[in-house]
Amino acid sequence: MIIIKDIPKIQELRKLQSKQIWGFVPTMGALHQGHISLIKQAIKENDVCIVSIFVNPAQFNDLSDLAKYPRKTEQDIGILEKEGVDVLFMPEAEDIYPRDFNTIVKNLNLSDQLEGMTRKGHFDGVCTVLTKFFNIIYPQTVYFGQKDVQQLLVVKKLVYDLNYNITVKGCPIFRDSNGLALSSRNEGLTLAQIRSAAVLFQSLLLAKKIVSKGEKKSAIIIAKMEQLINQVPSIKIDYIAITDVVKLEPVQDIAGGVLISLAVYFGSIRLIDNIEIIP
Amino acid sequence: MIIIKDIPKIQELRKLQSKQIWGFVPTMGALHQGHISLIKQAIKENDVCIVSIFVNPAQFNDLSDLAKYPRKTEQDIGILEKEGVDVLFMPEAEDIYPRDFNTIVKNLNLSDQLEGMTRKGHFDGVCTVLTKFFNIIYPQTVYFGQKDVQQLLVVKKLVYDLNYNITVKGCPIFRDSNGLALSSRNEGLTLAQIRSAAVLFQSLLLAKKIVSKGEKKSAIIIAKMEQLINQVPSIKIDYIAITDVVKLEPVQDIAGGVLISLAVYFGSIRLIDNIEIIP
């Protein structure tokens, strides 16, 4: 595996390999099985698999959250070597955002609801850094996990609106044996908390069951989910939302497919999860 | 010359010619000698010269200004054929901005002063459409006139900040025999107005002369320019500004190189001009 920190070096390599099909998996490191499933798919489908590890300061509205985000570079490199990744791009923040950097790429309709409510500017940071990465790397395909479903929708819209010749693939959520969605943020949980956090997926499955029994009212479904989650007193709900799957606008009465998404705080750790339901 | 309206057709052509060096001259049509000088340079320096004609609605804050912007497609095509342009890209607004388009690319520091004061959102429209054009066309070099000097600086910053592998070339202002900077907007002036409008360049030359004689106070220089321009009563000054040449921030006392730029209204026609001065 080639490890590259310099932007011009990646550009040089891409020029040399201009005939190759590159598949790109952007990450913030602290890799888990969810990332690995994306990487395996990228390796299978492309000539070259490039992974980035970059804890993007622009997508953190909370500096303490940025500071405590897990970093496990040594371990990550071992994982990527073992999986057979071709290129690891690991830029420095000061190279991505030089001192006078002042350009922003913004999706106007998908950025302010759900995650954007709590994490102001988060998706502007995501769009801006990915625009840069796309211009540096020229990937044919880019891979994202469906756990960050709003991010996946935002990136698809970014690529469509800005005419990038890139396929955006969303890959299934990877869950532990209790159903907890894998996340680098789980690193901050105790084993007991990890067991309790299974209630998040249980609440999504409960919603699915209620809908399959004919319930159409989002308010009733959300209330039942809240009731279940609140049985774990140390979990504080940030939001539970039932929305359409394109514009992420709230749905009052379920008629077609919907996305149920949630975010909670477990102490200082924020966890998200979602499920798509077709009644 | 190949004339292409469809975005996918340009992308196909670019793929076929992926080894070629493409030089790109974005225009809004109503071509004049200023454009032609850019085109001649692009033809000389590249394998393929591609010109776009697109009156970009996103960079007009004033709909009546958009409506009355001169359109001379037939004549433009004749000019481009004669010059030996290879590809003319002439997309429709509804293809560039589909109904659900909602992404914006914004320079945060260079967009609100000078032209951005009067034309709110103008440079966001410029940055957004150029990001799209760059992703569709993959030019190696892009050419802009120095008359729109703020646009030139904004585009250079856009390319730098977003890591486009593109060289941005600024080409000298093309002036008529009286010194009036050529502009598609001059189309709306009477011959008498065109003669009077020479006062704009005269005021810039006056400023240069005053500076060369040792004057350092911007306020004094601007006052003398105003005095000269106001001798044409039908011209209404929008702004005269003396700024640095990088961040376009006002300079009170001239020490190094400065940019003197101005915008005026001649009836409903808005004209701009500028000069760079090194004392």
Interface residues (C-beta under 8 A of the other chain):
Chain A: I7 Q11 S18 D100 F101 N102 T103 I104 V105 K106 N107 L108 N109 L110 C127 T131 K132 N135 I136 K157 L158 D161 L162 N163 Y164 N165
Chain B: I7 Q11 S18 D100 F101 N102 T103 I104 V105 K106 N107 L108 N109 L110 C127 T131 K132 N135 I136 K157 L158 D161 L162 N163 Y164 N165
